[in-house]
Amino acid sequence: MAGRTFRPSDWAERLAGAMSCFRPGGARGGIGAYIGYSPLCVPRVINGIKCVIVNEELKKLEPMAWDFVMNFARDNELQVAEACLLPEPSAAMAKKTPD
């Protein structure tokens, strides 16, 4: 890839969608089911760069799903980085001023 933008443009959403059934507690069916991404594999844009955040819990929950994601990244020459993401500060905390 050599720094080029990966195509198709919705690749992150497609990959995360393929992983949507891998959830803590397993996939839900019936009336409790809903469409959405797994909390273990979510698409994001960080500093203007499209990415997929994959929680290492996926490796424990379903090793084959983890291998699929890692092989996808390798086969498509995508950068992989280990990271610890912090939650966004709430609006209330952002507006709070020191006493």
Sequence and secondary structure as in RCSB ss.txt:
>XXXX:A:sequence
MAGRTFRPSDWAERLAGAMSCFRPGGARGGIGAYIGYSPLCVPRVINGIKCVIVNEELKKLEPMAWDFVMNFARD
NELQVAEACLLPEPSAAMAKKTPD
>XXXX:A:secstr
 TT   SSTTHHHHHHHHTTT  TT    GGG      TTEEEEEETTEEEEEE THHHHH HHHHHHHHHHHHH
TT             HHHHH    
